[in-house]
């Protein structure tokens, strides 16, 4: 009863976030180098959804072919980062953990950059070849971190984090080396911009894979929400409640690896969203993952859509990398949270 009294109900909050997300998506399609009235945006979208032939004019091209796919990709990537962050924080039992802390995104970035530089991603910047390379890199990083964390037969979240940081830095250095081996200066710039996070390559054909990954990730994690709740109380307590802790951690690591690989393949490395979103949702909703997971996905989607609008419109004639803006928001937020936590412990 105490939880119902002090915490907001999930339904109304989810509805509010869904409405805000719809408004943000409308603004994302309306605003840009050429502003288009929201009413006209919805007219074009509804016309295409009904199967009507394209109307003449550039607005149709801008809305349907350029901005709608990009806005939807931002929402999918944000939702996925929210889910990955929530799962990672449960995995290491630390509400300040970041999915990139475990080195998985570094492995995905290495695989994707290798595909770009060596030509394996010939299917395009958002092609399946690049996604497969990011998957392979994420899983390879996962295997290395998991083996290091399990050395000696034991397991501890601290060892997992330390292994992730060390291996992640090593993989990041190797990624930088590959970038320097790019065939031409323009390719080097493109890879560096992508590594800082970019949604500029969004197309309709690029949406199906992240949409499938995010939907599957949400279903799998939601099915394990009760076990994740038990994991937060400690391994012994979780085991006493019937949770196979080792198997659960392995499943969470695999899900976060695959989902991170997909997200890095389509958007590059976008930091801090996976840190901020679950922490903010937990402050409002509490730690029950049955409520936390869907709300983290909605909040992440809303945040990244708004950030992408800022990236496209903040500077005339120049687009900011998405990761730059999320870092400018996330780093101060992290320092503020750390200061409050340290102050509470004194």
ROLO-684010 format. One record per residue (C-alpha): residue in one letter; x, y, z. Coordinates in nm, 2 decimals, padded with zeros to 4 digits, m for minus. Each point is the difference from the previous one (the first is absolute). Last residue first. Example, Ala and Ser with C-alpha at 12.3 -4.5 7.8 and 13.67 -1.06 7.14 Angstrom:
(rec S, (01.37, m00.11, 00.71))
(rec A, (m00.14, m00.34, 00.07))
END
This chain:
(rec X, (02.90, 01.17, 00.51))
(rec X, (m00.19, m00.25, m00.21))
(rec X, (m00.27, 00.24, m00.10))
(rec X, (00.25, 00.25, m00.13))
(rec X, (00.17, m00.27, m00.21))
(rec X, (m00.34, m00.09, m00.16))
(rec X, (m00.08, 00.37, m00.06))
(rec X, (00.33, 00.07, m00.16))
(rec X, (m00.02, m00.31, m00.21))
(rec X, (m00.35, 00.10, m00.13))
(rec X, (00.13, 00.35, m00.09))
(rec X, (00.31, m00.14, m00.17))
(rec X, (m00.22, m00.24, m00.20))
(rec X, (m00.23, 00.28, m00.11))
(rec X, (00.29, 00.22, m00.09))
(rec X, (00.13, m00.28, m00.23))
(rec X, (m00.33, m00.09, m00.14))
(rec X, (m00.11, 00.33, m00.16))
(rec X, (00.33, 00.09, m00.18))
(rec X, (00.05, m00.38, m00.07))
(rec X, (m00.34, m00.03, m00.16))
(rec X, (00.07, 00.31, m00.21))
(rec X, (00.34, m00.14, m00.13))
(rec X, (m00.14, m00.35, m00.05))
(rec X, (m00.26, 00.14, m00.24))
(rec X, (00.27, 00.14, m00.23))
(rec X, (m00.08, 00.36, m00.08))
(rec X, (m00.13, 00.10, m00.34))
(rec X, (00.11, 00.31, m00.19))
(rec X, (m00.17, 00.24, m00.23))
(rec X, (m00.14, 00.22, 00.28))
(rec X, (00.09, m00.15, 00.34))
(rec X, (m00.25, m00.11, 00.26))
(rec X, (m00.25, m00.14, m00.25))
(rec X, (00.12, m00.35, m00.09))
(rec X, (00.16, m00.09, 00.34))
(rec X, (m00.29, 00.15, 00.19))
(rec X, (m00.25, m00.21, m00.19))
(rec X, (00.22, m00.31, 00.07))
(rec X, (00.00, 00.08, 00.37))
(rec X, (m00.39, 00.02, 00.00))
(rec X, (m00.03, m00.34, m00.17))
(rec X, (00.27, m00.14, 00.23))
(rec X, (m00.19, 00.10, 00.32))
(rec X, (m00.34, m00.12, m00.12))
(rec X, (00.13, m00.34, m00.10))
(rec X, (00.19, m00.04, 00.33))
(rec X, (m00.30, 00.10, 00.20))
(rec X, (m00.22, m00.25, m00.19))
(rec X, (00.25, m00.29, 00.05))
(rec X, (00.06, 00.09, 00.36))
(rec X, (m00.38, 00.00, 00.06))
(rec X, (m00.02, m00.35, m00.15))
(rec X, (00.28, m00.13, 00.22))
(rec X, (m00.07, 00.17, 00.33))
(rec X, (m00.35, m00.13, 00.06))
(rec X, (00.08, m00.37, 00.01))
(rec X, (00.35, 00.10, 00.10))
(rec X, (m00.12, 00.10, 00.35))
(rec X, (00.27, 00.25, 00.12))
(rec X, (m00.20, 00.31, 00.08))
(rec X, (m00.22, 00.19, m00.25))
(rec X, (00.12, 00.36, 00.02))
(rec X, (00.36, m00.04, 00.11))
(rec X, (00.02, m00.33, m00.20))
(rec X, (m00.10, 00.18, m00.32))
(rec X, (00.27, 00.26, 00.04))
(rec X, (00.26, m00.27, 00.07))
(rec X, (m00.12, m00.22, m00.29))
(rec X, (00.03, 00.30, m00.24))
(rec X, (00.32, 00.16, 00.11))
(rec X, (00.25, m00.29, m00.04))
(rec X, (m00.13, m00.16, m00.32))
(rec X, (m00.02, 00.35, m00.15))
(rec X, (00.35, 00.07, 00.12))
(rec X, (00.19, m00.10, m00.32))
(rec X, (m00.10, m00.02, m00.37))
(rec X, (00.24, m00.22, m00.20))
(rec X, (m00.10, m00.03, m00.36))
(rec X, (m00.36, 00.02, m00.12))
(rec X, (m00.09, m00.31, m00.20))
(rec X, (00.28, m00.24, 00.09))
(rec X, (00.03, 00.13, 00.35))
(rec X, (m00.37, m00.07, 00.06))
(rec X, (00.02, m00.36, m00.13))
(rec X, (00.32, m00.08, 00.19))
(rec X, (m00.15, 00.14, 00.32))
(rec X, (m00.31, m00.22, m00.04))
(rec X, (00.20, m00.31, m00.06))
(rec X, (00.24, 00.07, 00.29))
(rec X, (m00.28, 00.11, 00.24))
(rec X, (m00.19, m00.32, m00.07))
(rec X, (00.30, m00.22, 00.04))
(rec X, (00.11, 00.16, 00.32))
(rec X, (m00.35, m00.02, 00.14))
(rec X, (m00.02, m00.37, m00.08))
(rec X, (00.34, m00.07, 00.15))
(rec X, (m00.10, 00.19, 00.32))
(rec X, (m00.33, m00.20, 00.02))
(rec X, (00.19, m00.33, m00.05))
(rec X, (00.24, 00.08, 00.28))
(rec X, (m00.27, 00.12, 00.23))
(rec X, (m00.23, m00.30, m00.04))
(rec X, (m00.29, 00.16, 00.19))
(rec X, (m00.19, m00.21, 00.25))
(rec X, (m00.07, 00.26, 00.27))
(rec X, (00.30, m00.13, 00.20))
(rec X, (00.22, 00.06, m00.31))
(rec X, (m00.12, 00.36, m00.01))
(rec X, (00.08, 00.04, 00.37))
(rec X, (00.35, m00.15, m00.05))
(rec X, (00.07, 00.21, m00.31))
(rec X, (m00.10, 00.33, 00.15))
(rec X, (m00.32, 00.20, 00.04))
(rec X, (00.03, 00.15, m00.35))
(rec X, (m00.01, m00.35, m00.14))
(rec X, (m00.35, m00.05, 00.13))
(rec X, (m00.13, 00.29, m00.20))
(rec X, (00.18, m00.14, m00.31))
(rec X, (m00.17, m00.33, 00.06))
(rec X, (m00.34, 00.17, 00.01))
(rec X, (00.08, 00.19, m00.33))
(rec X, (00.11, m00.31, m00.19))
(rec X, (m00.30, m00.01, m00.24))
(rec X, (00.04, 00.37, m00.04))
(rec X, (00.36, m00.04, m00.10))
(rec X, (m00.09, m00.25, m00.28))
(rec X, (m00.30, 00.21, m00.13))
(rec X, (00.19, 00.33, 00.01))
(rec X, (00.30, m00.16, m00.18))
(rec X, (m00.22, m00.15, m00.27))
(rec X, (m00.17, 00.34, m00.06))
(rec X, (00.33, 00.18, 00.00))
(rec X, (00.17, m00.25, m00.24))
(rec X, (m00.29, m00.01, m00.24))
(rec X, (m00.02, 00.38, m00.02))
(rec X, (00.38, 00.02, m00.03))
(rec X, (m00.01, m00.24, m00.30))
(rec X, (m00.31, 00.14, m00.17))
(rec X, (00.11, 00.36, m00.01))
(rec X, (00.29, 00.00, m00.24))
(rec X, (m00.22, m00.06, m00.31))
(rec X, (m00.20, 00.31, 00.08))
(rec X, (00.32, 00.21, m00.01))
(rec X, (00.21, 00.16, 00.28))
(rec X, (00.35, 00.10, m00.10))
(rec X, (00.00, 00.32, 00.19))
(rec X, (m00.06, m00.16, 00.34))
(rec X, (00.35, 00.07, 00.13))
(rec X, (00.19, m00.09, 00.31))
(rec X, (00.36, 00.10, 00.08))
(rec X, (00.13, m00.31, m00.18))
(rec X, (m00.20, 00.11, m00.31))
(rec X, (00.19, 00.33, m00.01))
(rec X, (00.33, m00.18, 00.04))
(rec X, (m00.09, m00.24, m00.28))
(rec X, (m00.11, 00.28, m00.24))
(rec X, (00.31, 00.20, 00.07))
(rec X, (00.23, m00.30, m00.07))
(rec X, (m00.19, m00.07, m00.32))
(rec X, (00.05, 00.35, m00.12))
(rec X, (00.37, m00.01, 00.08))
(rec X, (00.06, m00.31, m00.20))
(rec X, (00.07, m00.37, 00.03))
(rec X, (m00.07, m00.04, 00.37))
(rec X, (00.30, m00.12, 00.19))
(rec X, (m00.03, 00.27, 00.27))
(rec X, (m00.35, m00.13, 00.07))
(rec X, (00.14, m00.35, 00.05))
(rec X, (00.24, 00.14, 00.27))
(rec X, (m00.28, 00.18, 00.17))
(rec X, (m00.20, m00.33, 00.02))
(rec X, (00.30, m00.17, 00.15))
(rec X, (00.01, 00.26, 00.27))
(rec X, (m00.37, m00.04, 00.07))
(rec X, (00.05, m00.38, 00.02))
(rec X, (00.26, 00.04, 00.27))
(rec X, (m00.21, 00.26, 00.19))
(rec X, (m00.30, m00.24, m00.01))
(rec X, (00.21, m00.29, 00.12))
(rec X, (00.11, 00.20, 00.31))
(rec X, (m00.34, 00.15, 00.07))
(rec X, (m00.18, m00.33, m00.04))
(rec X, (00.24, m00.19, 00.21))
(rec X, (m00.03, 00.26, 00.28))
(rec X, (m00.38, m00.01, m00.03))
(rec X, (m00.02, m00.38, 00.02))
(rec X, (00.24, m00.02, 00.29))
(rec X, (m00.21, 00.25, 00.19))
(rec X, (m00.32, m00.19, m00.08))
(rec X, (00.15, m00.32, 00.15))
(rec X, (00.03, m00.35, m00.12))
(rec X, (00.19, m00.30, 00.11))
(rec X, (00.16, m00.30, m00.18))
(rec X, (00.35, 00.14, 00.01))
(rec X, (m00.05, 00.21, m00.31))
(rec X, (m00.37, 00.07, m00.06))
(rec X, (00.03, 00.38, m00.05))
(rec X, (00.29, m00.06, m00.25))
(rec X, (m00.20, m00.25, m00.20))
(rec X, (m00.31, 00.22, 00.00))
(rec X, (00.20, 00.30, m00.12))
(rec X, (00.16, m00.19, m00.28))
(rec X, (m00.32, m00.17, m00.11))
(rec X, (m00.19, 00.33, 00.01))
(rec X, (00.27, 00.17, m00.21))
(rec X, (m00.03, m00.28, m00.26))
(rec X, (m00.38, 00.03, 00.01))
(rec X, (00.01, 00.38, m00.06))
(rec X, (00.25, m00.04, m00.28))
(rec X, (m00.20, m00.27, m00.17))
(rec X, (m00.32, 00.19, 00.03))
(rec X, (00.17, 00.32, m00.14))
(rec X, (00.13, m00.20, m00.30))
(rec X, (m00.35, m00.14, m00.06))
(rec X, (m00.15, 00.35, 00.02))
(rec X, (00.26, 00.13, m00.25))
(rec X, (m00.08, m00.28, m00.24))
(rec X, (m00.37, 00.05, 00.05))
(rec X, (00.02, 00.34, m00.15))
(rec X, (m00.02, 00.33, 00.19))
(rec X, (00.31, 00.16, m00.15))
(rec X, (m00.05, m00.19, m00.32))
(rec X, (m00.01, m00.37, m00.11))
(rec X, (00.37, 00.03, m00.05))
(rec X, (00.06, m00.03, 00.37))
(rec X, (00.29, m00.24, m00.04))
(rec X, (00.21, 00.27, m00.16))
(rec X, (00.30, m00.01, 00.22))
(rec X, (m00.06, 00.35, 00.14))
(rec X, (m00.38, m00.03, 00.04))
(rec X, (00.00, m00.36, 00.12))
(rec X, (00.28, 00.06, 00.24))
(rec X, (m00.18, 00.31, 00.13))
(rec X, (m00.31, m00.22, 00.07))
(rec X, (00.19, m00.27, 00.18))
(rec X, (00.19, 00.25, 00.21))
(rec X, (m00.31, 00.20, 00.08))
(rec X, (m00.18, m00.32, 00.12))
(rec X, (00.30, m00.09, 00.21))
(rec X, (00.01, 00.34, 00.16))
(rec X, (m00.38, m00.02, 00.05))
(rec X, (00.05, m00.32, 00.20))
(rec X, (00.28, 00.15, 00.22))
(rec X, (m00.19, m00.04, 00.32))
(rec X, (m00.02, 00.37, 00.07))
(rec X, (m00.18, 00.06, m00.33))
(rec X, (m00.32, m00.13, 00.16))
(rec X, (00.04, 00.27, 00.27))
(rec X, (00.00, m00.08, 00.37))
(rec X, (m00.14, 00.27, 00.24))
(rec X, (m00.28, m00.22, 00.14))
(rec X, (00.25, m00.27, 00.10))
(rec X, (m00.10, m00.36, 00.04))
(rec X, (00.24, m00.11, m00.28))
(rec X, (m00.27, m00.18, m00.20))
(rec X, (m00.28, 00.22, 00.12))
(rec X, (00.18, 00.31, m00.12))
(rec X, (00.08, m00.18, m00.33))
(rec X, (m00.37, m00.09, m00.06))
(rec X, (m00.12, 00.35, 00.06))
(rec X, (00.27, 00.15, m00.22))
(rec X, (m00.08, m00.25, m00.28))
(rec X, (m00.37, 00.08, 00.02))
(rec X, (00.05, 00.38, m00.01))
(rec X, (00.25, m00.04, m00.28))
(rec X, (m00.25, m00.20, m00.20))
(rec X, (m00.27, 00.26, 00.04))
(rec X, (00.24, 00.28, m00.10))
(rec X, (00.11, m00.20, m00.31))
(rec X, (m00.37, m00.07, m00.10))
(rec X, (m00.10, 00.37, 00.05))
(rec X, (00.30, 00.13, m00.19))
(rec X, (m00.08, m00.25, m00.28))
(rec X, (m00.36, 00.12, m00.01))
(rec X, (00.11, 00.36, m00.03))
(rec X, (00.25, m00.08, m00.28))
(rec X, (m00.25, m00.21, m00.19))
(rec X, (m00.26, 00.29, 00.02))
(rec X, (00.26, 00.27, m00.10))
(rec X, (00.15, m00.12, m00.33))
(rec X, (m00.24, m00.20, m00.22))
(rec X, (m00.34, 00.09, 00.13))
(rec X, (00.04, 00.36, 00.11))
(rec X, (00.27, 00.14, m00.23))
(rec X, (m00.13, m00.19, m00.31))
(rec X, (m00.36, 00.11, 00.05))
(rec X, (00.11, 00.35, 00.07))
(rec X, (00.19, 00.01, m00.32))
(rec X, (m00.30, 00.01, m00.23))
(rec X, (m00.24, m00.23, m00.17))
(rec X, (m00.22, m00.23, 00.21))
(rec X, (00.10, m00.36, 00.05))
(rec X, (m00.26, m00.26, m00.10))
(rec X, (m00.26, m00.10, 00.28))
(rec X, (00.08, m00.30, 00.21))
(rec X, (m00.20, 00.11, 00.30))
(rec X, (00.33, 00.03, 00.19))
(rec X, (00.13, 00.23, m00.27))
(rec X, (m00.29, 00.25, 00.03))
(rec X, (00.01, m00.03, 00.38))
(rec X, (00.37, 00.10, 00.00))
(rec X, (m00.05, 00.29, m00.25))
(rec X, (m00.30, 00.14, 00.18))
(rec X, (00.18, m00.04, 00.34))
(rec X, (00.29, 00.21, m00.12))
(rec X, (m00.23, 00.26, m00.15))
(rec X, (m00.17, 00.05, 00.33))
(rec X, (00.34, 00.02, 00.17))
(rec X, (00.11, 00.29, m00.23))
(rec X, (00.32, m00.07, m00.18))
(rec X, (00.33, 00.18, 00.09))
(rec X, (00.27, m00.02, m00.26))
(rec X, (00.35, m00.03, 00.15))
(rec X, (m00.17, m00.20, 00.27))
(rec X, (m00.31, m00.03, 00.21))
(rec X, (m00.33, m00.17, m00.10))
(rec X, (00.12, m00.36, 00.01))
(rec X, (00.17, 00.03, 00.35))
(rec X, (m00.30, 00.21, 00.12))
(rec X, (m00.24, m00.28, m00.09))
(rec X, (00.23, m00.26, 00.17))
(rec X, (00.01, 00.22, 00.31))
(rec X, (m00.38, 00.03, 00.01))
(rec X, (m00.03, m00.38, m00.03))
(rec X, (00.26, m00.05, 00.27))
(rec X, (m00.19, 00.24, 00.23))
(rec X, (m00.32, m00.19, m00.06))
(rec X, (00.18, m00.33, 00.07))
(rec X, (00.16, 00.14, 00.32))
(rec X, (m00.34, 00.12, 00.13))
(rec X, (m00.15, m00.34, m00.08))
(rec X, (00.28, m00.18, 00.18))
(rec X, (m00.04, 00.23, 00.30))
(rec X, (m00.38, m00.07, 00.01))
(rec X, (00.05, m00.38, m00.02))
(rec X, (00.30, m00.03, 00.24))
(rec X, (m00.17, 00.14, 00.31))
(rec X, (00.21, 00.26, 00.19))
(rec X, (00.20, m00.12, 00.30))
(rec X, (m00.08, 00.10, 00.36))
(rec X, (m00.34, m00.16, 00.06))
(rec X, (00.03, m00.29, m00.23))
(rec X, (00.34, m00.09, 00.15))
(rec X, (m00.13, 00.03, 00.36))
(rec X, (m00.29, m00.24, m00.08))
END
